[in-house]
Amino acid sequence: MGAEYNEAELMAKVLYGRELSVPLDAGTSLSPNIDLTDTTAYLRRLPSISWDQVNRGQELYDSSCVYCHGLDGHGDGIMAKQLPAPPPDLCGAVVQSQVSDADLGRIIADGKGPMPGVGGLMDTEQLQAVLAYVRVLSPGHELYTRFCAVRHGADGHPLRWIPRPSAKPKLCPQNSPRSRLIKPIFGHIPRRRYASTFNTCSDRVEPLCPILMAN
């Protein structure tokens, strides 16, 4: 990498990234009968989702649930194999259609089987946020997050990308207007799928350049 870019170019790439493309071939293309139906069903749900609540629930899920239930709720987290029985697929019809909100909320709060409850760690509002996020999980949500959200936004509102610089990026203080602008914009990039979403400011990125250029 160091041979390809000078320090200014490298800093610009860390700050602004580059255009993304998702190559699809016969082995990875979506199934028209299943995947597109799931994605379309999820798209129709986007306007009715309470995103403030769901985003809070996602953060709580990531801190307390993801290790067993997995990133997308399939029960394939890093600790799942240590359990006596695999966690249920939160995206599946059994949980999403056959378990009521009241029962699911009770399971989240009190636990079930080997799953400990989090009622002692979260207040009512936080428990409701986790429930709201679990209700968003679905095959359509997973596909949309993987293939669409980086362009269309996690909530269906397109991202506002910062124009690429024509010259070396200027260092910006932590509290400068540009710093305050960059953080919320990059903060909307869906978690897990893409690289860093830390406070993307030149004075934070510049120390990384010598390390990257050495590799």
N, C-alpha and C positions, 0 to 999 in steps of 0.2 A: 504494500500500500504506500509506503514512504517514497518509493521510486515513481509512483504514478502522479502524486499531487504534491504541490508545495504547501507550506503551512497555511496560507490564506485559503487555498482551495479546499484543503482538508477541513478547516474550521467551518467553511461555508457548507460543506456536505453534512457535517455533524449537526449544524444549526438548522439547515433547510431540507435535508434529505435529498431524495431524487424521485423522479416519477416511478410509480410502481406499476407492474403489469402482472397479471395472473395467467400464465400459460396453461391452456387446457388442451388435453389430447383425449384420445378415445378412452384411456384408462382413468382419467380424472374428471371428465365432463359430467355435468349433472344429468341424472335420470329424468327424462321429461315427465314420466308418470308419477314419480314419487317426490323427488327433490324440489322440482319447480312448484308442485302443488303445495308442499310444506312452506316454501319460501313465500308464495303468493298469500297463503293464509296468514303468515306472520306479518307481511306488509299491510294487510288490512287491519291488523291490530295496532299498528304503530300510533295512529292518532289518539287512541283511547288509553294509552299507557301513561301512568303518572310517573314521569321520568325522574323527578326529584326524589320520590320515594324509592323507586327502583334502583337508582344510582347509590343511595345510602345502603339499601339492602345488598347490593353487589359488593360494596366494601366490607360489610359485615360477613357476608358469605365467604369472601376471599380470606378473611382473617380467622374464621372459626369452622368453616364447613368444607372448604375445598380439598383439604388433605385426604378426606375419605370419599367425598362425593364427586371429586374431580372438577376440572375447569368448566365443563359444560353440563355437569349434573348426571353423568352416565354411571357414577359409582366406580370410577377408575382412578381415584386419587392415589397418591403415593403410599398412603397408609391402608388402603382398602384390602390388600392381600394379607394384612396382619389380623383382620377381623375374622370371627368364626363364620360369618356369612357375608356375602357381598352386599354393599348398600344398594337400595333400589335405584332404578333409573328414574331420576326426577323428571326427565323429559317424556317418559312413557305415559301411555293412556291410563295405566293403573293409578298413578299418582295424580295426574292432571285431570282425569275425568271421574275417578271413582272415590277420591278422598276429598272431603269437603274442606273449605277454608278453616272451619272451626277445628276439625280433627287434625289438619296439617299444622295449624298454629299450635295446637296442644302438643303435638309430637316435637316441634321445634323447641318449645319451652321446656317440656318435661322429659324429652328423650323417649327412646323405645328400644328395647333389647340392648345391644352393646353401644348404641348411640347415646351419649350423654346429652341432657338438655342444657340449653343456654339461658333458661329463664332467670337464673341467678346472676347472669352476667349482663343481660340486656333489659332495658325497660320496655314497656308496652309498645311505644312508638318504634323502637328498634326491631322488636319481634315482628311487628306488622310490615316493616320494610323488608326484612328477610323473606317473609311470606310473599310479598309482592314480587320480589326478584325471582323466587322459585316458580311463581306462576308465569313468568315470562319465558322460562327455559322451555325449549321445544326444538325439534329438528330444524324448523324454519329459522329460529333465532340463531342457532349455531351456523347455518349456512349463510345467513345474512351477515353475521359478524365476520365470517371468514372471507367472503367474496365481495360484499357490498359496502360495509360500514366505513371502510377507509375513505371512500369517495362520497358516500351519501350521508355519513354521520350515523352514530349509533341510534339516534332517535329519528332518523329519516330526514334531518335537515342537513344539507350539504355543508361540508367544512369550508371555512374561509382561510385559504392558504396565504401565507405571507409571500409577497413577490420575491423572487430570487435576486440576490444582490448582483450589481454589475461590477463591483469592485470589492476590495477586501472588506469584510464586515467590520464595522466600528464596535469597539468595546462599549458595552452599555452598563451603567451602574445597576445595582440590584433593584432599585426603586424607580428606575427611569420609566417613562411611558411605554417604551418598546418592550421592556422587561415585563411590565404588567400586561401587555397585550399578548406576548408570546405564550406565557404560561397557560392562560385559559384556553387558547386555541389548541395547543398541543395536548392539553388535558382532556380534550374530547376524543382523542384517538382511542379506539377500543383497547382495553387492556389485553395483555397476554400475547396478542398476535404480532405486535410490531415492536420495534426497538424502543429506546428510552423515551419516557415522557417526563423526565425530570425538568426542573426549571431551566428552560433552554435559553441561557443568556451567554454571551460571548465570554464574559469573565469567568464563567463556570466551565466553559468548554475548552478554553485556550490551554489549560494545563494538561488536557488529554492529548493534545496534538503531538508532543514529542514522543509519547508512548506509542501512539498509533503509527507515527512515521518510522519508528524503529522496527516495526513488524512487517 
